[in-house]
Amino acid sequence: MITLLLLFVPLVASLACLLFDKAKVKVFALGTSLVNLGILAYSLTLFKSDMSYQFLVDYWWVKDLGISFKLGLDGISILLVALTNFLMPLIILSSFRNDYKNANAFYSLMLFMQFALIGVFAALDGFLFYIFWELALIPIYFICLFWGGEDRVRITLKFFIYTLTGSLLMLIGLIYVYLQTPGTHSFDINVLYSTALSSADQSWLFWCFFIAFAIKIPIFPLHSWQADTYTDSPTQGTMLLSGIMLKMGLYGLIRWMIPFLPEGLEQWGNTAMIMSIIGVVYASCMALVQKDFKRLIAYSSVAHVGLIAAGILSLTIQGMQGAMVQMLAHGVNVVGIFFIADIIFRRMKTRNLDELGGLANNTRVFTILYLIILLGSVALPLTNGFVGEFLLLNGVYQYDAWMAAFAGLTIILGAVYMLRSYQKVMLGEPHARSIEFTGLHLTEKIVLVVVALAIIVGGIYPKPILQTAGPALEDLLAQVKDIY
Amino acid sequence: MNTLIIIALLGVAAMMADALRFKKILLPLIVAGLLAALGFAVAAWNSNLSYYHEMVLFNNYSLAFSSLLIVVTLLWMIISKKYFSSSSNMAEHAALVLFVLTGAVIMTAFSDLSMFFVGLEILSISLYVLAASNKSELRSNEAGMKYFLMGSFATGFLLFGIALIYGTTATFNLAKIASSISISETAGNTPMFVYTGVILIMVGLLFKVSAAPFHFWAPDVYEGAPTIITAFMATVVKTAAFAAFYRLFSTCFHDLTGFWSHAMAVIAAITMLAGNILAVYQKSLKRMMAYSSIAHAGYMLMAIVAMNKISANAVFMYAAAYSVASMGMFALMQSMTDAGDESVDSLKGLSKNNKGVIVFLSALVLSMAGIPPMAGFFAKYYIFLGAIQSGYQWLTLVAVLSSLIGVYYYFRVIFVSLQDNTEGSGHTLNKGQWSLIIIASLISLAMGVLPGLLLTLSL
């Protein structure tokens, strides 16, 4: 029941948005997302930290084909649902100073996106997962297309076709696995998990699934859609993409690939690890030379998620735990930092780092909040980024020390490019236009303060996250190791 | 059977309308008649009756397809009013359309090769005339002529094939042919004529469904024919052709699957790729739709290639999803024809002039491109499922690749509609076109969200 509420409140609200008055629709959307956050908080109090699926919902959808409408949350998925519901009000609030035309459609698509994302994380049926996976693509596509920048038509189309390629490969994989299930076939997650697949099958199936997830994450060399799309989307679109949507790929790895393709992972896991690590180093280097602030963040995001993917693929409990923590941390941090880029862009009308500078003189609150969020991104101890990256590197180290050495570069390079951007934007000689930089508005302050608080709290007391995800992850690893 | 009789009688009545002076009430009469025919088709569900010495057999397969054809025709009626009222030969046009439908229904229900041929010819000959029905326009005449010449050739092939099959099995009856082939196949002495016959019939049918490399007539005919007739050709006629194609090959030539399926798989792959790739380069929306309909034929061929127990449902699902979505697109197309410019670029300003249309148009486009939650996705899923089940992974991969190309040109419709028009006022839709777009997109959504409703038909 709670799962259904979590899922359908945004959907209903999304439709209601279309009927609302233009001026009130923002508040309505924010209200709905807060309601959903409340429902989530309530469900967290009921949640028991064990490895089972809770709040189960199970109806037949297409009975003849073994497709069911099965939703449930375990320690892994509830954290991602929590992330979605936590970030959504922030993202909506962050749009309050933007004056989008066709605001009704904008907020309607945002809430529809929330519906699809929660569906992805809660689905326990392969087909249902696929449907939500694709559904999540549609609103973000239109958000980028309608409210994006100059070159949006070309870029959004590239993005759409890129991700659809992966999705359809995954569909082929899913159908194949489904056809191997015993009896009248079923897409139920437990049936899919227990289906025996031959080693040769797992080998090609691995790529069907991995490419789909790798495009979404994105993992090198399938990342080429990402920087353009992030730069050209409206800020809220970018936040959705980087904050929540790329976690779909990481979640997919954990839930929809590793458990039923252990042998495929044994054959190709190393290759996938190397790809992820190359992505970490490559993207960090790319971030070093970017002039556009948003592009810089986009590449830093590729570096971060590359490390998360490597942690997951290391198949160690530390790596997995680190991935969970870092998924949440990265989601929060990246939303914060993209918002900072947006605040600066709205006031200065430029994102070029060379044309910015000396903003620190104008507003102290902004300077401090920016610094906290930045420190979270560079994984300073006592921030949420540190906990995740430490665990991830630990996991990767257990897998292969050399890989950990290269992956560790991300911390150093990350500090370099982030601090460089901070220096260029906030410090130094004020640029001619820097005087125009005015203080923060209330909504902006709220968003940044909440993000900063989340960064510090997550860094000091990450235990609830570790505890929630722990049993489910251990169970998952035990299953995989069993088959080895 | 009552369905067939009603539609044929309606056609005869329509011919009389001019002489007996009830032209004014003709269209309502046709709608009422079609609804009655639909009612009889639904009522006959599970009856499995055969008529005329087993010349036709109305089993669930044919009833489902007949109902689909009638429903699509009814949808088509929503935008066809202008076509009928603007012509002085309204009664004749209406009669021809009804005869096409008669032929189409026969093509879903034959159980005898001669009946199959009769149905196909009733459909084709009426259609040749309809394609040329815009007498004053050169393009329309050209389309009719081209369609007629190419169609006659294909019919020749088909007839030759039927003759060869008849020559070796001494019967027209599908079941008897099937058992005769099955006996000779197990004995290993199937005469060469049977194989030749199958190939010739296949070529004739591939021509009718405009599969590559027999597709060259389609873009010219689609473009030249009056838009409303193109809409009818792309939906009703294509559905009927596929219904007949599957019926013939699943009952008659099932034991020869090993012989024809590989060739057909290659043809399906070429058709999907050719249709989708060529569609990308089209400036005229009508030509683009023509190539897209070629591509969709490729997907439906996949179901025939797979030839397993879900194939009948897959063909049906796909035909339904594709026909409904195309019908919506043709409503848009019709408005462009009315405005006198059929290029995709002339869609500029559409979204501004017609508030909200972009939502429904996007739904249709998503369905055509096969993206959830629309009907097109589920249909495609079902086709893929069947193909993988029969071991055609490579064909599925080709289908996936060509769908991606499809996304590219389908979405162009949305991009252009969203742009502002710098010159002129841009398109506006009339009431009928508006309502058809809305109805078609809602049906597509409903079929996508509740696919179980159609799947339980288990044809």
Boltz contact constraints between the chains, C-beta under 6 A:
constraints:
  - contact:
      token1: [A, 62]
      token2: [B, 451]
      max_distance: 6.0
  - contact:
      token1: [A, 62]
      token2: [B, 452]
      max_distance: 6.0
  - contact:
      token1: [A, 64]
      token2: [B, 455]
      max_distance: 6.0
  - contact:
      token1: [A, 131]
      token2: [B, 372]
      max_distance: 6.0
  - contact:
      token1: [A, 134]
      token2: [B, 372]
      max_distance: 6.0
  - contact:
      token1: [A, 153]
      token2: [B, 415]
      max_distance: 6.0
  - contact:
      token1: [A, 161]
      token2: [B, 404]
      max_distance: 6.0
  - contact:
      token1: [A, 161]
      token2: [B, 407]
      max_distance: 6.0
  - contact:
      token1: [A, 165]
      token2: [B, 404]
      max_distance: 6.0
  - contact:
      token1: [A, 168]
      token2: [B, 400]
      max_distance: 6.0
  - contact:
      token1: [A, 172]
      token2: [B, 396]
      max_distance: 6.0
  - contact:
      token1: [A, 175]
      token2: [B, 384]
      max_distance: 6.0
  - contact:
      token1: [A, 175]
      token2: [B, 385]
      max_distance: 6.0
  - contact:
      token1: [A, 175]
      token2: [B, 388]
      max_distance: 6.0
  - contact:
      token1: [A, 176]
      token2: [B, 388]
      max_distance: 6.0
  - contact:
      token1: [A, 179]
      token2: [B, 389]
      max_distance: 6.0
